[in-house]
Amino acid sequence: MTEIIRSLADLTGRYDAVFCDLWGCLHNGKAAFPAAVAALQGFRATGGRVVLMTNAPRPKSSIVKQLDGLGVPRDAWDIVVTSGDAAQMGMLSGAVGRRVHHIGAPKDEPFFTDFAEDLAAYAATQPPITRVPLREAEGIVCTGLRDDLTETPDDYRAALLLGKTLELPMLCANPDIVVDMGDKRLYCAGALAQEYEQMGGTTLYFGKPHPPIYDLARRRLAEAGAPADPQILCIGDGISTDIQGGIGEGLDTLFITGGLEAERFGADVENPDQSRLDAWLDSKELSPTFAMGRLR
């Protein structure tokens, strides 16, 4: 049975590092959560390392800039790893060809130009990636909707059907289906990838819960001087991304019930009801190691 804990400090000394989700755990897209910031600062103060792991389709530098703008202090984390970073590696390796059609927003432009140091060195050894119209492409790179404030996956049905007819593989840079920005729920690249698969298209994923992002996180953690075979706790509010991914990697997990699924576990978001939580987790056939209302 999943153990409900009061705070991250309850686990002091048990883990060398945390892989912590961002949206829904550390911020809501508009503001940082002070209690979550304090929890991560406290974890680092005891010698732990904080890896911020996000399914955002943009490279690390864009996320660091966003965190700064949201008021997340630099002493709350050590490393940032994004689905965009892992997907960039896939794109650069030619996973969907070198002539690609991009589906995504203007804010995602850095995906094609801004590479972390380890990826930039690799990019310099590879043939260039060229963006082309859909009918000229070898594959699709999907970073999200062009306007996630107004659009839904239905707006992309014709383009997805054409891609499927052309037998183009899709690289999905963000497996998330939805996120909450304040009180508004927005669709992500994962929603388009899900539609594409339902049409019979081929989709490649690089973010949580899939292995590439965890491989990249472990490599960067090792490069930062973490101990060999560190004890890692995965923290997140996405049951099918953060939690399923952590369990799939053989890691302990902490499910934040007050994020995407906040309305399921009783009126007090900070204190989820154990019986409701257990019943819902049974229906998902997943068992996080721990659970907590909001990260604190």
ROPA-811847 format. One line per 2 residues: number of its first residue (from 1); their letters; for each residue x, y, z of N, C-alpha, C. Coordinates in Angstrom, 1 decimal. Example, Ala and Ser with C-alpha at 12.3 -4.5 7.8 and 13.67 -1.06 7.14 Angstrom:
BEGIN
1> as> 13.2/-5.7/7.8/12.3/-4.5/7.8/13.2/-3.3/7.8 ~ 12.8/-2.2/7.1/13.7/-1.1/7.1/12.9/0.0/7.9
//
This chain:
BEGIN
1> mt> 0.8/-1.2/0.0/0.0/0.0/0.0/0.9/1.3/0.0 ~ 0.5/2.2/-0.8/1.2/3.5/-0.8/1.1/4.2/0.5
3> ei> 2.2/4.7/1.0/2.3/5.4/2.3/2.2/6.9/2.1 ~ 1.2/7.5/2.7/1.0/8.9/2.7/2.0/9.6/3.7
5> ir> 2.8/10.5/3.2/3.7/11.2/4.1/3.4/12.7/4.2 ~ 3.9/13.3/5.2/3.5/14.7/5.5/4.4/15.7/4.7
7> sl> 5.7/15.3/4.6/6.7/16.2/3.9/7.9/15.4/3.4 ~ 8.6/16.1/2.5/9.8/15.4/1.9/10.8/15.2/3.0
9> ad> 10.8/16.0/4.0/11.7/15.9/5.1/11.6/14.6/5.9 ~ 10.4/13.9/5.8/10.1/12.6/6.4/11.1/11.6/5.8
11> lt> 11.6/11.8/4.7/12.5/10.8/4.0/13.9/11.2/4.1 ~ 14.3/12.1/4.9/15.7/12.6/5.1/16.6/11.4/5.3
13> gr> 17.7/11.4/4.5/18.7/10.4/4.6/18.5/9.1/3.8 ~ 17.3/9.0/3.2/17.0/7.7/2.4/17.4/7.8/0.9
15> yd> 17.6/9.0/0.4/17.8/9.2/-1.0/19.0/10.1/-1.3 ~ 19.8/9.8/-2.3/20.9/10.6/-2.7/20.4/11.7/-3.7
17> av> 19.3/11.5/-4.4/18.8/12.4/-5.4/17.3/12.2/-5.6 ~ 16.7/13.3/-6.1/15.3/13.2/-6.5/15.2/13.7/-8.0
19> fc> 14.4/13.0/-8.7/14.0/13.4/-10.1/12.6/14.0/-9.9 ~ 12.5/15.4/-9.9/11.3/16.1/-9.5/10.7/16.7/-10.7
21> dl> 9.4/16.4/-10.9/8.6/17.1/-12.0/8.4/18.6/-11.7 ~ 8.1/19.3/-12.7/8.0/20.8/-12.5/6.5/21.2/-12.4
23> wg> 5.8/21.1/-13.6/4.5/21.6/-13.7/3.5/20.8/-12.8 ~ 2.9/21.4/-11.8/2.0/20.7/-10.9/2.6/20.4/-9.6
25> cl> 4.0/20.4/-9.6/4.7/20.0/-8.4/5.5/21.3/-7.8 ~ 6.2/21.9/-8.7/7.0/23.1/-8.3/6.4/24.4/-8.7
27> hn> 5.6/24.4/-9.7/4.9/25.6/-10.2/3.6/25.2/-11.0 ~ 2.8/26.2/-11.3/1.6/26.0/-12.1/1.6/26.7/-13.4
29> gk> 2.8/27.1/-13.8/2.9/27.8/-15.1/2.8/29.3/-14.9 ~ 2.4/29.8/-13.7/2.2/31.2/-13.5/3.1/31.6/-12.3
31> aa> 3.2/30.7/-11.3/3.9/31.1/-10.1/4.5/29.8/-9.5 ~ 5.7/30.0/-8.8/6.3/28.9/-8.0/5.5/28.6/-6.8
33> fp> 5.5/27.4/-6.3/4.9/27.0/-5.0/5.9/27.1/-3.9 ~ 5.8/28.1/-3.0/6.8/28.3/-2.0/7.1/27.1/-1.1
35> aa> 6.1/26.3/-0.8/6.4/25.1/0.1/7.2/24.1/-0.7 ~ 7.0/24.0/-2.0/7.8/23.0/-2.8/9.2/23.5/-2.9
37> va> 9.4/24.8/-3.2/10.7/25.4/-3.2/11.5/25.1/-1.9 ~ 10.8/25.3/-0.8/11.5/25.1/0.5/11.8/23.6/0.7
39> al> 10.9/22.7/0.2/11.2/21.3/0.4/12.5/20.9/-0.4 ~ 12.6/21.4/-1.6/13.8/21.0/-2.4/15.0/21.7/-1.8
41> qg> 14.9/22.9/-1.3/16.1/23.5/-0.7/16.5/22.7/0.5 ~ 15.5/22.3/1.3/15.8/21.5/2.5/16.5/20.1/2.1
43> fr> 16.0/19.5/1.0/16.6/18.3/0.6/18.1/18.5/0.2 ~ 18.4/19.6/-0.5/19.8/19.9/-0.9/20.6/20.2/0.3
45> at> 20.0/20.8/1.3/20.8/21.2/2.5/21.3/20.0/3.3 ~ 20.6/18.8/3.1/21.0/17.6/3.7/22.0/16.8/2.9
47> gg> 22.4/17.4/1.7/23.4/16.7/0.9/22.8/16.0/-0.4 ~ 21.4/16.1/-0.5/20.8/15.5/-1.7/20.9/16.4/-2.9
49> rv> 20.8/15.7/-4.1/20.9/16.5/-5.3/19.5/16.5/-6.0 ~ 19.1/17.6/-6.5/17.8/17.8/-7.1/17.9/17.9/-8.6
51> vl> 17.3/16.9/-9.3/17.3/16.9/-10.7/15.8/17.3/-11.1 ~ 15.7/18.4/-11.7/14.3/18.8/-12.2/14.1/18.2/-13.5
53> mt> 13.1/17.3/-13.6/12.9/16.5/-14.8/11.5/16.8/-15.4 ~ 11.5/17.4/-16.5/10.2/17.9/-17.1/10.0/17.4/-18.5
55> na> 8.7/17.2/-18.8/8.4/16.8/-20.2/8.2/18.0/-21.1 ~ 8.6/19.1/-20.7/8.6/20.3/-21.6/9.4/20.0/-22.8
57> pr> 8.9/20.4/-24.0/9.6/20.1/-25.3/10.8/21.0/-25.6 ~ 11.0/22.0/-24.7/12.1/22.9/-25.0/13.4/22.5/-24.3
59> pk> 14.5/23.0/-24.8/15.8/22.6/-24.2/16.0/23.2/-22.8 ~ 17.0/22.7/-22.1/17.3/23.1/-20.7/17.3/24.6/-20.5
61> ss> 18.0/25.3/-21.3/18.2/26.7/-21.1/16.9/27.5/-21.1 ~ 15.9/27.1/-21.9/14.6/27.7/-21.9/13.9/27.5/-20.6
63> iv> 14.0/26.3/-20.0/13.4/26.0/-18.8/14.0/26.7/-17.6 ~ 15.3/26.8/-17.6/16.0/27.6/-16.6/15.6/29.1/-16.6
65> kq> 15.4/29.6/-17.8/14.9/31.0/-17.9/13.5/31.1/-17.4 ~ 12.7/30.1/-17.7/11.3/30.1/-17.2/11.3/30.0/-15.7
67> ld> 12.1/29.2/-15.1/12.1/29.0/-13.7/12.6/30.3/-13.0 ~ 13.6/31.0/-13.6/14.0/32.3/-13.0/12.8/33.3/-13.0
69> gl> 12.1/33.3/-14.1/10.9/34.2/-14.2/9.8/33.9/-13.3 ~ 9.7/32.6/-12.9/8.6/32.2/-12.0/9.1/32.4/-10.5
71> gv> 10.3/32.8/-10.3/10.8/33.0/-9.0/11.3/31.8/-8.3 ~ 11.7/30.7/-9.0/12.3/29.6/-8.4/13.8/29.8/-8.2
73> pr> 14.3/29.9/-7.0/15.7/30.2/-6.8/16.6/29.1/-7.3 ~ 17.8/29.5/-7.7/18.8/28.6/-8.2/19.3/27.6/-7.1
75> da> 19.1/27.9/-5.8/19.6/27.0/-4.8/18.5/25.9/-4.5 ~ 17.5/25.8/-5.3/16.4/24.8/-5.1/16.7/23.6/-6.0
77> wd> 17.7/23.7/-6.9/18.0/22.6/-7.8/19.4/22.5/-8.2 ~ 19.8/21.4/-8.7/21.2/21.2/-9.2/21.2/21.0/-10.8
79> iv> 20.3/20.3/-11.3/20.3/19.9/-12.7/18.9/20.0/-13.3 ~ 18.9/20.4/-14.6/17.6/20.4/-15.3/17.7/19.4/-16.5
81> vt> 16.7/18.5/-16.6/16.7/17.6/-17.8/15.3/17.7/-18.3 ~ 15.2/17.9/-19.7/13.9/18.1/-20.3/13.7/17.0/-21.3
83> sg> 12.4/16.8/-21.6/12.0/15.9/-22.7/12.5/16.5/-24.0 ~ 12.6/17.8/-24.1/13.2/18.4/-25.2/14.6/18.0/-25.5
85> da> 15.4/18.0/-24.4/16.8/17.6/-24.5/16.9/16.2/-25.1 ~ 16.1/15.2/-24.5/16.2/13.8/-24.9/15.7/13.7/-26.4
87> aq> 14.6/14.5/-26.7/14.1/14.4/-28.1/15.0/15.0/-29.1 ~ 15.8/16.1/-28.6/16.8/16.7/-29.5/17.8/15.6/-29.9
89> mg> 18.2/14.8/-29.0/19.2/13.8/-29.3/18.6/12.8/-30.3 ~ 17.3/12.5/-30.1/16.7/11.6/-31.1/16.6/12.2/-32.5
91> ml> 16.3/13.5/-32.5/16.2/14.1/-33.8/17.5/14.2/-34.5 ~ 18.6/14.6/-33.7/19.9/14.8/-34.3/20.5/13.4/-34.8
93> sg> 20.0/12.3/-34.2/20.5/11.0/-34.6/19.7/10.5/-35.9 ~ 18.8/11.3/-36.3/18.0/10.9/-37.5/16.9/10.0/-37.3
95> av> 16.3/10.0/-36.1/15.3/9.0/-35.7/14.0/9.1/-36.6 ~ 13.7/10.4/-37.1/12.6/10.6/-38.0/13.1/11.2/-39.3
97> gr> 14.3/11.0/-39.7/14.9/11.5/-40.9/15.5/12.9/-40.7 ~ 16.0/13.5/-41.7/16.7/14.8/-41.6/15.9/15.9/-42.3
99> rv> 14.9/15.6/-43.0/13.9/16.6/-43.5/12.6/16.4/-42.7 ~ 12.3/17.3/-41.8/11.2/17.1/-40.9/10.2/18.2/-41.0
101> hh> 9.0/17.9/-40.7/7.9/18.9/-40.6/7.6/19.1/-39.1 ~ 7.6/20.4/-38.7/7.4/20.8/-37.3/6.0/21.1/-37.0
103> ig> 5.4/20.5/-36.0/4.1/20.9/-35.4/4.4/21.4/-34.0 ~ 4.2/22.7/-33.8/4.5/23.3/-32.5/4.4/24.8/-32.6
105> ap> 4.5/25.4/-31.4/4.3/26.9/-31.2/5.6/27.6/-31.4 ~ 5.5/28.9/-31.7/6.7/29.8/-31.8/7.7/29.7/-30.6
107> kd> 7.1/29.5/-29.4/7.9/29.4/-28.2/8.8/28.2/-28.2 ~ 8.5/27.2/-29.1/9.3/26.0/-29.2/10.4/26.1/-30.2
109> ep> 10.6/27.2/-30.8/11.7/27.4/-31.8/13.1/27.0/-31.3 ~ 13.4/27.3/-30.0/14.7/26.9/-29.5/15.0/25.4/-29.6
111> ff> 14.0/24.5/-29.8/14.2/23.1/-29.9/15.1/22.8/-31.1 ~ 15.1/23.7/-32.1/15.9/23.4/-33.3/17.3/24.2/-33.3
113> td> 17.5/25.0/-32.4/18.7/25.9/-32.4/19.5/25.9/-31.1 ~ 18.9/25.6/-30.0/19.5/25.8/-28.7/19.8/24.4/-28.1
115> fa> 21.0/24.0/-28.0/21.4/22.7/-27.5/22.2/22.8/-26.3 ~ 22.0/22.0/-25.3/22.9/21.9/-24.1/24.3/21.5/-24.6
117> ed> 25.3/21.7/-23.7/26.6/21.5/-24.1/26.9/20.1/-24.6 ~ 26.4/19.1/-23.9/26.6/17.7/-24.4/25.9/17.4/-25.7
119> la> 24.8/18.0/-26.0/24.1/17.8/-27.2/24.7/18.6/-28.4 ~ 25.2/19.8/-28.0/25.8/20.7/-29.0/27.0/20.0/-29.6
121> ay> 27.8/19.4/-28.8/29.0/18.7/-29.3/28.6/17.6/-30.3 ~ 27.5/16.9/-30.0/27.0/15.8/-30.9/26.4/16.4/-32.1
123> aa> 25.7/17.5/-32.0/25.1/18.1/-33.2/26.1/18.5/-34.2 ~ 27.3/19.0/-33.7/28.3/19.4/-34.6/28.9/18.3/-35.5
125> tq> 28.6/17.1/-35.2/29.2/15.9/-35.9/28.1/15.3/-36.9 ~ 26.9/15.9/-36.9/25.8/15.3/-37.6/25.4/16.2/-38.8
127> pp> 24.8/15.6/-39.9/24.3/16.4/-41.0/23.1/17.3/-40.4 ~ 22.9/18.4/-41.1/21.8/19.3/-40.6/20.4/18.7/-40.7
129> it> 19.6/19.3/-39.8/18.1/19.0/-39.9/17.5/20.1/-40.6 ~ 16.6/19.8/-41.6/15.9/20.8/-42.4/14.4/20.7/-42.1
131> rv> 13.8/21.8/-41.9/12.3/21.8/-41.7/11.7/22.1/-43.1 ~ 10.7/21.3/-43.4/10.0/21.3/-44.7/8.5/21.2/-44.6
133> pl> 7.8/21.5/-45.6/6.3/21.2/-45.6/6.0/19.7/-45.4 ~ 4.8/19.4/-45.0/4.5/18.0/-44.6/4.7/17.1/-45.8
135> re> 4.3/17.5/-47.0/4.4/16.5/-48.1/5.9/16.3/-48.5 ~ 6.8/17.1/-48.1/8.2/16.9/-48.4/9.0/16.3/-47.3
137> ae> 8.4/15.9/-46.2/9.1/15.5/-45.0/9.3/14.0/-45.0 ~ 10.4/13.6/-44.2/10.7/12.2/-43.9/10.0/11.8/-42.6
139> gi> 9.7/12.8/-41.8/9.1/12.6/-40.5/8.6/13.9/-39.9 ~ 7.9/13.7/-38.8/7.2/14.8/-38.1/7.9/15.0/-36.7
141> vc> 8.2/16.3/-36.4/8.7/16.6/-35.0/7.5/17.4/-34.4 ~ 6.9/16.9/-33.3/5.8/17.5/-32.7/6.3/18.0/-31.3
143> tg> 6.3/19.3/-31.1/6.6/19.8/-29.8/5.4/20.3/-29.0 ~ 4.2/20.3/-29.7/3.0/20.8/-29.1/2.0/21.4/-30.1
145> lr> 1.0/22.0/-29.6/0.0/22.7/-30.4/0.6/24.1/-30.8 ~ 0.2/24.6/-31.9/0.7/26.0/-32.3/0.1/27.0/-31.3
147> dd> -1.1/26.9/-30.9/-1.7/27.8/-29.9/-2.4/27.0/-28.9 ~ -1.8/26.6/-27.8/-2.4/25.7/-26.8/-3.5/26.4/-26.0
149> lt> -3.6/27.7/-26.1/-4.6/28.4/-25.4/-6.0/28.4/-26.1 ~ -6.0/28.1/-27.4/-7.3/28.1/-28.1/-7.5/26.8/-28.9
151> et> -6.5/26.0/-29.2/-6.6/24.9/-30.0/-6.8/23.6/-29.2 ~ -7.3/22.5/-29.9/-7.5/21.2/-29.4/-6.9/20.2/-30.5
153> pd> -6.7/19.0/-30.1/-6.3/18.0/-31.1/-7.1/17.9/-32.3 ~ -8.4/18.2/-32.2/-9.3/18.2/-33.4/-8.9/19.1/-34.5
155> dy> -8.2/20.2/-34.1/-7.7/21.1/-35.1/-6.6/20.5/-36.0 ~ -6.1/19.4/-35.6/-4.9/18.8/-36.3/-5.3/17.5/-37.1
157> ra> -6.5/17.2/-37.1/-6.9/15.9/-37.6/-6.5/15.7/-39.1 ~ -6.8/16.8/-39.9/-6.4/16.7/-41.3/-4.9/16.5/-41.5
159> al> -4.1/17.2/-40.8/-2.7/17.1/-40.9/-2.2/15.8/-40.5 ~ -2.7/15.3/-39.4/-2.3/14.0/-38.8/-2.7/12.9/-39.8
161> ll> -3.9/13.0/-40.4/-4.3/11.9/-41.4/-3.4/11.9/-42.6 ~ -3.0/13.1/-43.0/-2.0/13.2/-44.2/-0.7/12.6/-43.8
163> gk> -0.2/12.9/-42.6/1.1/12.3/-42.1/1.0/10.8/-42.1 ~ -0.1/10.3/-41.6/-0.3/8.8/-41.5/-0.3/8.2/-42.9
165> tl> -1.0/8.9/-43.8/-1.1/8.4/-45.2/0.3/8.4/-45.9 ~ 1.1/9.4/-45.5/2.5/9.4/-46.1/3.4/8.5/-45.3
167> el> 2.9/7.8/-44.3/3.7/6.9/-43.5/4.9/7.6/-42.8 ~ 4.6/8.8/-42.3/5.7/9.5/-41.6/5.8/9.2/-40.1
169> pm> 6.9/8.8/-39.6/7.0/8.6/-38.1/7.0/10.0/-37.4 ~ 6.4/10.0/-36.2/6.3/11.3/-35.5/7.3/11.2/-34.2
171> lc> 8.1/12.2/-34.1/8.9/12.3/-32.8/8.1/13.2/-31.9 ~ 7.7/12.7/-30.8/6.9/13.5/-29.8/7.9/14.0/-28.7
173> an> 8.0/15.3/-28.7/9.0/15.9/-27.7/8.4/16.1/-26.3 ~ 7.1/15.8/-26.1/6.5/16.0/-24.8/5.3/15.0/-24.7
175> pd> 5.5/13.9/-24.0/4.5/12.8/-23.9/3.3/13.2/-23.0 ~ 3.3/14.4/-22.3/2.2/14.8/-21.5/1.0/15.0/-22.4
177> iv> -0.2/14.6/-21.9/-1.4/14.8/-22.6/-2.0/16.2/-22.3 ~ -2.0/16.6/-21.0/-2.5/17.9/-20.6/-1.6/18.4/-19.5
179> vd> -1.7/19.8/-19.3/-1.1/20.4/-18.1/-2.1/21.5/-17.7 ~ -2.0/21.9/-16.4/-2.8/23.0/-15.9/-2.0/24.3/-15.8
181> mg> -2.4/25.3/-16.5/-1.8/26.6/-16.3/-2.8/27.5/-15.5 ~ -2.4/27.7/-14.2/-3.4/28.3/-13.3/-4.6/27.4/-13.2
183> dk> -5.8/27.9/-13.6/-7.0/27.1/-13.6/-7.5/26.7/-15.0 ~ -6.6/26.8/-16.0/-6.9/26.4/-17.3/-6.1/25.2/-17.8
185> rl> -6.8/24.2/-18.3/-6.2/23.0/-18.7/-5.8/23.1/-20.2 ~ -4.6/22.8/-20.5/-4.0/22.9/-21.9/-3.6/21.6/-22.4
187> yc> -3.8/21.4/-23.7/-3.3/20.1/-24.4/-1.8/20.3/-24.7 ~ -1.1/19.1/-24.7/0.3/19.0/-25.0/0.6/18.2/-26.2
189> ag> 1.8/18.0/-26.6/2.2/17.2/-27.7/1.7/15.8/-27.6 ~ 1.7/15.3/-26.4/1.3/13.9/-26.2/-0.1/13.6/-26.6
191> al> -1.0/14.7/-26.6/-2.4/14.5/-27.1/-2.4/14.3/-28.6 ~ -1.5/15.0/-29.3/-1.5/14.8/-30.7/-0.9/13.5/-31.1
193> aq> 0.2/13.1/-30.3/0.8/11.8/-30.6/-0.2/10.7/-30.3 ~ -1.0/10.8/-29.3/-2.0/9.8/-29.0/-3.0/9.7/-30.2
195> ey> -3.5/10.8/-30.7/-4.4/10.8/-31.8/-3.7/10.1/-33.0 ~ -2.4/10.4/-33.2/-1.7/9.9/-34.4/-1.6/8.4/-34.3
197> eq> -1.3/7.9/-33.1/-1.3/6.4/-32.9/-2.6/5.8/-33.1 ~ -3.7/6.4/-32.7/-5.0/5.9/-32.9/-5.4/5.8/-34.3
199> mg> -4.8/6.7/-35.1/-5.0/6.6/-36.6/-4.2/5.5/-37.3 ~ -3.2/5.0/-36.5/-2.3/4.0/-37.1/-0.9/4.5/-37.4
201> gt> -0.6/5.7/-37.0/0.7/6.3/-37.2/1.7/5.8/-36.2 ~ 3.0/6.0/-36.5/4.1/5.5/-35.7/4.6/6.7/-34.9
203> tl> 4.7/6.6/-33.6/5.2/7.7/-32.7/6.3/7.2/-31.9 ~ 7.3/8.1/-31.8/8.5/7.9/-30.9/8.5/8.8/-29.8
205> yf> 8.6/8.3/-28.5/8.6/9.2/-27.4/10.0/9.2/-26.7 ~ 10.3/10.4/-26.1/11.6/10.6/-25.4/11.5/11.1/-24.0
207> gk> 10.3/11.6/-23.6/10.1/12.0/-22.2/9.5/11.0/-21.3 ~ 9.2/11.3/-20.1/8.6/10.4/-19.2/7.3/9.9/-19.7
209> ph> 7.0/8.6/-19.6/7.6/7.6/-18.8/8.7/6.7/-19.6 ~ 9.2/7.2/-20.7/10.0/6.4/-21.6/11.5/6.6/-21.2
211> pp> 12.3/5.5/-21.4/13.7/5.5/-20.9/14.6/6.6/-21.3 ~ 14.6/7.2/-22.5/15.6/8.1/-22.9/15.9/9.3/-21.9
213> iy> 14.8/9.8/-21.4/15.0/11.0/-20.5/15.6/10.5/-19.1 ~ 15.3/9.3/-18.7/16.0/8.8/-17.5/17.5/8.5/-17.7
215> dl> 17.8/8.0/-18.9/19.2/7.7/-19.2/20.0/9.0/-19.2 ~ 19.4/10.1/-19.8/20.0/11.4/-19.9/20.2/12.0/-18.5
217> ar> 19.2/11.8/-17.6/19.2/12.3/-16.3/20.3/11.6/-15.4 ~ 20.4/10.3/-15.6/21.4/9.6/-14.9/22.8/10.0/-15.3
219> rr> 23.0/10.2/-16.6/24.3/10.6/-17.1/24.7/12.0/-16.6 ~ 23.8/12.9/-16.6/24.1/14.3/-16.1/24.3/14.2/-14.6
221> la> 23.6/13.4/-13.9/23.8/13.3/-12.4/25.2/12.7/-12.1 ~ 25.6/11.7/-12.9/26.9/11.2/-12.7/28.0/12.2/-13.0
223> ea> 27.8/13.0/-14.1/28.8/14.0/-14.5/28.9/15.1/-13.4 ~ 27.8/15.3/-12.6/27.8/16.3/-11.6/28.4/15.8/-10.3
225> ga> 28.9/14.5/-10.3/29.6/14.0/-9.1/28.8/13.2/-8.2 ~ 27.6/12.7/-8.6/26.8/11.9/-7.7/27.5/10.6/-7.4
227> pa> 27.2/9.9/-6.3/27.8/8.6/-6.0/27.4/7.6/-7.0 ~ 28.2/6.6/-7.2/27.8/5.5/-8.1/26.5/4.8/-7.6
229> dp> 25.7/4.4/-8.5/24.4/3.7/-8.1/23.6/4.5/-7.0 ~ 23.3/5.8/-7.3/22.6/6.6/-6.3/21.2/6.1/-6.0
231> qi> 20.7/6.3/-4.8/19.3/6.0/-4.5/18.5/7.2/-4.9 ~ 17.5/7.0/-5.8/16.8/8.1/-6.4/15.3/7.9/-6.1
233> lc> 14.7/9.1/-5.8/13.2/9.1/-5.6/12.6/10.0/-6.7 ~ 11.6/9.5/-7.5/10.9/10.2/-8.5/9.7/10.9/-7.9
235> ig> 9.6/12.2/-8.2/8.4/12.9/-7.6/7.6/13.5/-8.8 ~ 6.3/13.3/-8.7/5.5/13.9/-9.8/4.0/13.7/-9.5
237> dg> 3.2/14.5/-10.3/1.7/14.4/-10.2/1.1/13.7/-11.4 ~ 1.9/13.2/-12.3/1.4/12.5/-13.5/1.5/11.0/-13.2
239> is> 0.4/10.3/-13.0/0.4/8.9/-12.7/1.0/8.1/-13.9 ~ 0.7/8.5/-15.1/1.1/7.7/-16.3/2.4/8.2/-16.9
241> td> 3.0/9.2/-16.3/4.3/9.7/-16.7/5.3/9.7/-15.6 ~ 5.2/10.5/-14.6/6.1/10.6/-13.5/6.2/9.2/-12.7
243> iq> 5.0/8.7/-12.4/5.0/7.6/-11.5/5.2/6.3/-12.3 ~ 4.5/6.1/-13.4/4.8/4.9/-14.2/6.2/4.9/-14.7
245> gg> 6.8/6.0/-15.1/8.1/6.0/-15.5/9.1/5.7/-14.5 ~ 8.9/6.2/-13.2/9.8/5.9/-12.1/9.8/4.4/-11.8
247> ig> 8.5/3.9/-11.7/8.4/2.4/-11.4/9.0/1.6/-12.5 ~ 8.9/2.0/-13.8/9.5/1.3/-14.9/11.0/1.2/-14.8
249> eg> 11.6/2.3/-14.2/13.0/2.4/-14.0/13.5/1.7/-12.8 ~ 12.6/1.1/-12.0/13.0/0.4/-10.8/13.3/1.4/-9.6
251> ld> 12.7/2.6/-9.7/13.0/3.6/-8.7/11.8/3.8/-7.8 ~ 12.0/4.3/-6.6/10.9/4.7/-5.7/10.3/5.9/-6.2
253> tl> 9.0/6.1/-5.9/8.2/7.2/-6.4/7.4/7.9/-5.3 ~ 7.2/9.2/-5.5/6.3/10.0/-4.6/5.3/10.7/-5.5
255> fi> 4.0/10.2/-5.3/2.9/10.8/-6.1/2.3/12.0/-5.4 ~ 2.3/13.1/-6.1/1.8/14.4/-5.6/0.3/14.4/-6.0
257> tg> -0.6/14.1/-5.0/-2.0/13.9/-5.3/-2.7/15.3/-5.6 ~ -2.1/16.4/-5.2/-2.8/17.7/-5.3/-2.5/18.4/-6.6
259> gl> -2.0/17.6/-7.6/-1.8/18.2/-8.9/-2.9/17.9/-9.9 ~ -2.6/17.2/-11.0/-3.5/16.9/-12.0/-4.8/16.2/-11.5
261> ea> -4.6/15.4/-10.5/-5.7/14.5/-9.9/-6.3/15.1/-8.6 ~ -6.1/16.3/-8.4/-6.4/16.9/-7.1/-7.9/16.7/-6.6
263> er> -8.8/16.6/-7.5/-10.2/16.5/-7.1/-10.6/15.0/-6.7 ~ -9.7/14.1/-6.9/-10.1/12.7/-6.7/-10.1/12.2/-5.2
265> fg> -9.3/12.9/-4.4/-8.9/12.3/-3.1/-9.4/13.0/-1.9 ~ -10.6/13.7/-2.0/-11.2/14.3/-0.9/-11.1/15.8/-1.0
267> ad> -11.8/16.5/-0.1/-11.9/18.0/-0.1/-10.7/18.7/0.3 ~ -9.9/18.0/1.2/-8.6/18.6/1.7/-7.5/18.2/0.8
269> ve> -7.1/19.1/-0.1/-6.1/18.8/-1.1/-4.7/18.4/-0.4 ~ -4.5/19.0/0.7/-3.2/18.8/1.4/-3.2/17.4/2.1
271> np> -4.3/16.8/2.3/-4.4/15.6/3.1/-5.3/14.6/2.3 ~ -4.7/13.9/1.3/-5.5/12.9/0.5/-6.1/11.8/1.4
273> dq> -7.3/11.4/1.0/-8.0/10.3/1.7/-7.3/9.0/1.3 ~ -6.9/8.2/2.3/-6.1/7.0/2.0/-7.0/6.0/1.2
275> sr> -8.3/5.8/1.6/-9.1/4.8/1.0/-9.4/5.2/-0.5 ~ -9.7/6.5/-0.7/-9.9/6.9/-2.1/-8.6/6.8/-3.0
277> ld> -7.5/7.1/-2.4/-6.2/6.9/-3.1/-6.0/5.5/-3.4 ~ -6.1/4.6/-2.5/-5.9/3.2/-2.7/-6.8/2.6/-3.8
279> aw> -8.0/3.0/-3.8/-9.0/2.5/-4.8/-8.6/3.0/-6.2 ~ -8.2/4.2/-6.3/-7.9/4.8/-7.6/-6.6/4.2/-8.1
281> ld> -5.6/4.0/-7.2/-4.4/3.4/-7.6/-4.6/2.0/-8.1 ~ -5.5/1.3/-7.4/-5.8/-0.1/-7.8/-6.3/-0.1/-9.2
283> sk> -7.2/0.8/-9.5/-7.8/0.9/-10.9/-6.7/1.2/-11.9 ~ -5.6/1.8/-11.5/-4.5/2.1/-12.5/-3.5/1.0/-12.5
285> el> -3.6/0.1/-11.5/-2.6/-1.0/-11.4/-1.2/-0.5/-11.2 ~ -1.1/0.6/-10.4/0.2/1.2/-10.1/0.2/1.4/-8.6
287> sp> 1.4/1.3/-8.0/1.6/1.5/-6.6/2.8/2.4/-6.3 ~ 2.6/3.7/-6.2/3.7/4.5/-5.8/4.2/4.2/-4.4
289> tf> 5.5/4.4/-4.2/6.0/4.1/-2.8/5.4/5.0/-1.8 ~ 5.3/6.3/-2.1/4.7/7.3/-1.2/3.7/8.2/-1.9
291> am> 2.9/8.9/-1.2/2.0/10.0/-1.7/2.0/11.2/-0.8 ~ 1.7/12.3/-1.3/1.6/13.5/-0.5/0.7/14.5/-1.3
293> gr> -0.1/15.3/-0.5/-1.0/16.2/-1.1/-0.3/17.2/-2.1 ~ 0.5/18.1/-1.5/1.3/19.0/-2.3/2.7/18.8/-1.8
295> lr> 3.7/19.0/-2.7/5.1/18.9/-2.3/5.4/20.0/-1.3 ~ 6.0/19.5/-0.2/6.3/20.4/0.9/7.4/19.8/1.8
//
